[in-house]
Amino acid sequence: MTAAEPDAAVWDGVSTLLDHYLRIRADDRVVLLYTADARDPAAWVAAELAVRGVAPALLGMSAGRDDTVEPRLRAALPDPASPHPRIVLLTMERDSMSHVLQLRRALAPYPEDRWATYRVINASAEFFRHSMGVTPELLSALNGALLNRMMPASRLRVTSGGGTDLEIAVDSERYRWISNRGVWRPGAFLVLPPGEVSTYPADVNGVLVADGAFNVTSYTGHDVRLADHPVTVDIEHGRVAGVACADPLVARLLERCLRVENADRIGELGFGTNVGTTAFIPLNSHINERHPGVHLGLGMHGQRLDVVDYWCDVHLDLITADATVVVDGRTEIRSADLADLACLAGERHPEPLTGNVHEEDIDGDCCGLITGEVARAREAFLRTRECR
């Protein structure tokens, strides 16, 4: 593989990915799968692995559909019946997250504690510069600090310098919290970039002024930054009552999204925790979503379908540039001071899969482009609902 030479900040990010997230060892069997739009980032990772004496198996793949992925991956993996090193599977895509079923089937013969799968979306120079400036240990402390304060709460007031003013009801017994902190768990597919906690709001009222960026589950080449033309959303009891934006292209995108069934619902309340992400980038990306601040996700949610019983083909995150959160009228948390929370003594991240906290280890396309696999899951859900 050949690629353009990246700058020092990108190389630092590549090293952080390998050292702190993948925790690469010399005897690991590494398989690197990449789409054409992630060829350069994959080449940078492969080059750094080679410097460390690790020769990865490199597998190109098509996004969305590629029937050759599973047989080629099986051929690259060691014999499951023989002693073998730890398997590290790394997928790199720019706009999508594909082939989850094929990956699962290929890994099925191996014990879950003998493989680790990491799924990079928005693979780019920006991913390494902006998302790999923090370690999983720091993000665990930051996410834990927010969860320890917000999960017991019943009400949050969220404001921002741009004019956001939201009253939000929280019900942590009913709606799970999801934490992405870059910590691998056996049997899970870890989604990167890291740095977010989120839940489903029991109720939302007020106004959101998204002056950071947007992130939507469809392709757009438009600059997603919103500082020069914020999106203002009026919200009544968890539904969009009105929306405005001075940029005609963004306004048209919002109008098209809101035409989709259930896209006017607030499906997510999210807090970015990646303090290494200090600026918004033009790319439609999770990188912006992880920026410290608050975002509301319109449309599809991250809850179990027996808890929040609707489906939506769209998920649109609207992100603020900053945020102040007042918890139950007492504790104030400012996004500008978020890093300081990690320094407090005794902060622990709740154990995943207990106490209604889940990791973001999604067996699907996450918030990338909608794939055929997700479409099939949607059809199965709709058939289930029709049978009730």
C-alpha positions in Angstrom: 0.0 0.0 0.0 1.1 3.5 -0.7 -0.3 6.7 0.8 0.5 10.4 1.3 2.8 11.1 4.1 0.8 12.4 7.1 1.9 15.0 9.6 3.3 14.4 13.1 -0.1 14.8 14.8 -1.5 12.0 12.6 1.4 9.7 13.4 0.9 10.4 17.1 -2.8 9.4 16.7 -1.9 6.2 14.9 0.4 5.3 17.8 -2.3 6.1 20.3 -4.7 3.9 18.5 -2.3 0.9 18.5 -0.9 1.4 22.0 -4.0 2.4 24.0 -7.0 1.2 22.2 -5.9 -1.9 20.3 -3.1 -2.6 22.7 -1.1 -4.4 20.0 1.4 -7.1 21.0 4.2 -8.5 18.8 2.5 -11.9 18.5 -1.0 -10.6 17.6 -2.6 -11.8 14.4 -3.8 -8.5 12.9 -6.3 -8.3 10.0 -7.0 -4.9 8.6 -10.1 -4.4 6.4 -10.6 -1.1 4.7 -12.8 0.5 2.0 -11.4 2.5 -0.8 -12.2 5.8 0.8 -10.1 4.7 3.9 -7.1 3.5 1.9 -4.7 6.2 3.2 -5.6 5.8 6.9 -5.3 2.1 6.6 -1.9 2.4 4.9 -0.7 4.6 7.8 -1.8 2.0 10.3 -0.2 -0.8 8.3 3.1 1.2 8.1 3.2 1.7 11.9 2.5 -2.0 12.5 5.3 -2.9 10.1 7.7 -0.7 12.1 6.7 -2.7 15.2 7.4 -6.0 13.5 3.7 -6.9 13.0 2.7 -7.9 9.5 -1.1 -7.4 9.1 -3.3 -9.2 6.6 -4.7 -6.4 4.4 -8.2 -6.9 2.9 -9.8 -4.4 0.7 -13.6 -4.4 0.8 -16.6 -2.6 -0.7 -18.9 -0.6 1.5 -22.5 -1.7 2.0 -22.3 -5.1 0.1 -19.4 -7.3 -0.6 -20.1 -11.1 -0.7 -16.3 -11.8 -0.8 -15.5 -10.4 2.6 -16.4 -13.5 4.7 -14.5 -16.1 2.7 -11.4 -13.9 2.4 -11.5 -13.1 6.1 -11.8 -16.8 6.9 -8.7 -17.5 4.8 -6.8 -14.8 6.6 -7.6 -16.1 10.1 -5.7 -18.9 11.9 -7.0 -22.4 12.2 -9.4 -22.3 15.1 -8.6 -25.9 16.0 -4.9 -25.1 16.5 -3.1 -22.9 19.1 -3.1 -19.4 17.8 -2.3 -15.9 18.9 -4.8 -13.2 19.8 -6.8 -12.1 16.7 -7.1 -8.3 16.3 -9.6 -7.3 13.6 -9.6 -3.7 12.6 -12.1 -2.3 10.0 -11.6 1.2 8.6 -14.3 3.1 6.6 -15.0 6.7 6.0 -18.8 7.0 5.8 -20.1 3.5 6.5 -19.9 0.6 8.8 -20.5 -2.6 6.8 -20.5 -6.4 6.9 -21.3 -7.0 10.6 -23.0 -10.4 9.8 -20.0 -11.6 7.8 -17.6 -10.6 10.5 -19.6 -12.3 13.2 -19.8 -15.5 11.1 -16.1 -15.6 10.4 -15.3 -15.0 14.1 -17.9 -17.5 15.4 -15.4 -20.5 15.7 -13.1 -18.6 18.1 -13.5 -18.0 21.8 -14.6 -14.4 22.5 -11.7 -13.7 24.8 -9.3 -14.6 21.9 -10.3 -11.9 19.5 -10.9 -8.2 19.6 -12.8 -6.2 16.9 -12.4 -2.5 16.4 -14.6 -0.6 13.9 -13.3 2.8 12.8 -15.9 5.1 11.2 -14.7 8.4 9.7 -11.3 7.0 9.0 -9.2 10.0 7.9 -6.4 12.3 9.0 -8.9 14.1 11.1 -9.8 10.9 13.0 -6.2 10.6 14.2 -5.7 14.3 14.9 -8.9 15.0 16.7 -10.1 11.7 18.2 -6.9 9.9 19.3 -5.7 12.7 21.6 -7.1 11.0 24.7 -6.8 7.6 26.2 -9.5 5.1 27.1 -8.5 5.6 30.8 -9.2 9.3 30.6 -12.5 8.8 28.8 -13.6 6.2 31.4 -13.1 8.8 34.1 -14.9 11.5 32.2 -17.8 9.3 31.1 -18.0 7.9 34.6 -18.2 11.3 36.1 -21.1 12.3 33.9 -22.9 9.0 34.4 -22.5 9.1 38.2 -24.1 12.6 38.3 -26.8 12.2 35.6 -28.1 8.7 36.0 -29.6 9.3 39.5 -31.1 12.6 38.3 -34.7 13.3 37.3 -34.3 16.6 35.5 -31.5 18.4 33.6 -31.4 21.9 32.4 -29.1 22.4 29.4 -28.0 25.8 28.2 -25.3 27.0 25.8 -23.6 30.2 24.7 -25.5 30.1 21.4 -28.9 30.3 23.1 -29.9 26.7 23.8 -32.3 26.4 26.7 -33.8 22.9 27.3 -35.7 21.3 30.2 -35.1 17.5 30.0 -36.7 14.7 32.1 -34.4 11.7 32.7 -35.6 8.2 33.5 -32.6 6.0 34.0 -34.6 3.0 35.3 -36.5 2.8 32.0 -34.1 4.1 29.4 -30.5 2.8 29.3 -27.4 4.9 29.1 -24.8 4.2 26.4 -21.2 5.0 27.0 -18.5 5.0 24.4 -15.1 5.3 26.0 -12.9 3.1 23.8 -12.7 0.2 26.2 -12.8 -3.3 24.6 -15.1 -5.9 26.1 -14.9 -9.7 25.1 -17.4 -10.5 22.4 -18.1 -6.8 21.5 -17.4 -4.8 18.4 -15.9 -1.6 19.7 -16.9 1.6 17.7 -14.3 4.4 17.3 -14.0 7.4 17.5 -14.7 7.4 21.2 -16.0 9.9 23.7 -19.8 10.1 24.4 -22.5 9.2 26.9 -26.2 9.2 25.8 -29.7 8.2 26.7 -33.3 8.5 25.5 -34.9 11.6 27.1 -38.1 10.9 28.9 -39.3 14.4 27.9 -37.7 17.5 26.2 -39.0 21.0 26.0 -37.4 24.3 24.9 -35.0 25.5 22.2 -31.9 23.9 20.8 -29.4 26.1 19.0 -26.9 23.8 17.2 -24.0 26.0 16.5 -21.3 23.3 16.3 -22.1 20.8 13.5 -24.6 18.2 12.4 -24.1 14.5 11.7 -26.6 12.6 9.6 -27.0 9.0 8.5 -26.8 9.7 4.8 -24.0 10.9 2.6 -23.4 14.6 2.2 -20.4 16.5 0.9 -21.7 19.8 2.4 -19.6 21.4 5.1 -21.4 20.3 8.3 -20.1 23.1 10.5 -22.8 25.4 11.8 -21.0 28.3 13.5 -22.0 30.8 10.7 -25.6 29.5 10.3 -26.8 27.8 13.5 -29.8 25.5 13.4 -32.6 26.5 15.8 -35.1 23.8 16.8 -38.2 24.4 18.9 -39.1 21.3 20.9 -42.4 20.5 22.6 -42.7 17.2 24.6 -39.9 15.5 22.7 -41.1 16.5 19.2 -39.8 19.1 16.8 -42.3 22.0 16.7 -40.3 24.2 14.4 -36.8 24.4 12.8 -34.9 27.2 11.0 -31.5 27.7 9.5 -30.1 30.5 7.3 -28.1 28.2 5.1 -30.5 27.0 2.2 -28.7 23.7 1.7 -28.8 22.8 5.4 -32.4 24.0 5.6 -33.3 21.7 2.7 -31.5 18.8 4.3 -33.5 19.4 7.6 -36.8 19.6 5.6 -36.1 16.3 3.8 -35.1 14.5 7.0 -38.2 15.7 8.9 -40.4 14.3 6.1 -39.4 10.8 7.2 -41.7 9.1 9.6 -40.7 9.6 13.2 -37.8 11.9 12.3 -39.4 14.7 14.3 -38.9 12.7 17.6 -36.0 13.4 19.9 -34.4 9.9 19.9 -31.2 10.7 21.8 -29.7 13.0 24.4 -26.0 12.9 24.0 -22.9 14.5 25.7 -19.6 14.6 23.9 -16.6 13.8 26.2 -13.6 13.6 23.9 -11.7 16.6 25.2 -9.0 16.1 22.5 -11.6 17.2 19.9 -11.0 20.9 20.1 -12.6 22.0 16.8 -15.3 21.0 14.5 -14.4 19.6 11.0 -16.2 19.9 7.7 -16.7 16.1 7.4 -20.1 14.6 8.3 -18.8 12.6 11.2 -18.9 11.0 14.6 -15.7 13.1 15.3 -17.9 16.2 15.7 -20.4 14.3 17.8 -17.7 13.5 20.3 -16.8 17.2 20.8 -17.5 18.3 24.4 -21.0 19.8 24.4 -24.5 18.5 24.0 -26.3 17.0 21.0 -29.9 15.9 20.3 -30.4 13.1 17.9 -33.6 13.4 15.8 -35.2 10.2 14.6 -33.8 6.7 15.4 -32.9 6.0 19.0 -30.4 3.6 20.7 -32.9 1.9 23.0 -34.3 -1.6 22.8 -37.4 -1.7 20.6 -39.5 -3.1 23.3 -38.8 0.0 25.4 -39.0 2.7 22.7 -41.4 1.2 20.2 -40.7 3.2 17.0 -38.3 2.9 14.1 -36.9 5.7 11.9 -34.7 5.4 8.8 -32.9 8.7 9.8 -30.7 9.7 12.7 -29.7 13.4 12.6 -27.5 14.7 15.4 -27.5 18.5 16.0 -24.5 19.5 18.1 -23.8 22.6 20.2 -20.4 24.3 20.4 -20.6 24.3 24.2 -23.0 23.4 27.0 -23.8 23.9 30.7 -25.8 21.2 32.4 -27.6 21.8 35.7 -28.5 18.5 37.4 -31.6 18.5 39.5 -31.2 22.3 40.0 -28.0 21.8 42.0 -24.9 20.5 40.3 -23.5 22.5 37.4 -21.3 20.9 34.7 -19.7 23.0 32.0 -18.3 21.4 28.9 -15.3 23.8 29.0 -14.4 22.3 32.4 -15.1 18.7 31.5 -11.5 17.6 31.7 -11.4 18.7 35.3 -13.9 16.1 36.3 -11.5 13.3 35.5 -9.2 14.7 38.2 -11.7 14.2 41.0 -10.8 11.4 43.4 -13.0 8.3 43.5 -14.5 8.7 40.0 -15.4 5.2 38.6 -17.1 4.3 35.4 -20.2 2.0 36.2 -19.7 -1.6 35.2 -21.1 -2.2 31.7 -24.2 -4.3 31.3 -25.2 -3.6 34.9 -27.3 -0.7 36.3 -28.7 0.1 32.8 -25.3 1.2 31.4 -24.2 -0.3 28.1 -21.1 0.2 26.0 -21.4 1.4 22.4 -20.6 -1.9 20.8 -23.2 -1.9 18.1 -23.8 -4.9 15.9 -25.0 -2.8 13.0 -23.9 0.1 10.9 -24.0 2.4 14.0 -24.7 5.9 12.7 -23.0 5.4 9.3 -24.8 5.1 6.0 -27.9 2.8 6.2 -26.9 -0.6 4.9 -28.8 -3.6 3.6 -28.3 -5.3 7.0 -30.0 -2.5 8.8 -32.8 -2.5 6.2 -33.4 -6.2 6.9 -33.5 -5.5 10.7 -36.0 -2.8 10.1 -38.2 -5.1 8.0 -38.1 -7.7 10.8 -39.1 -5.1 13.4 -42.0 -3.9 11.3 -43.3 -7.4 10.8 -43.1 -7.9 14.5 -45.1 -4.7 15.2 -47.8 -5.7 12.6 -48.3 -9.0 14.4 -49.1 -7.4 17.7 
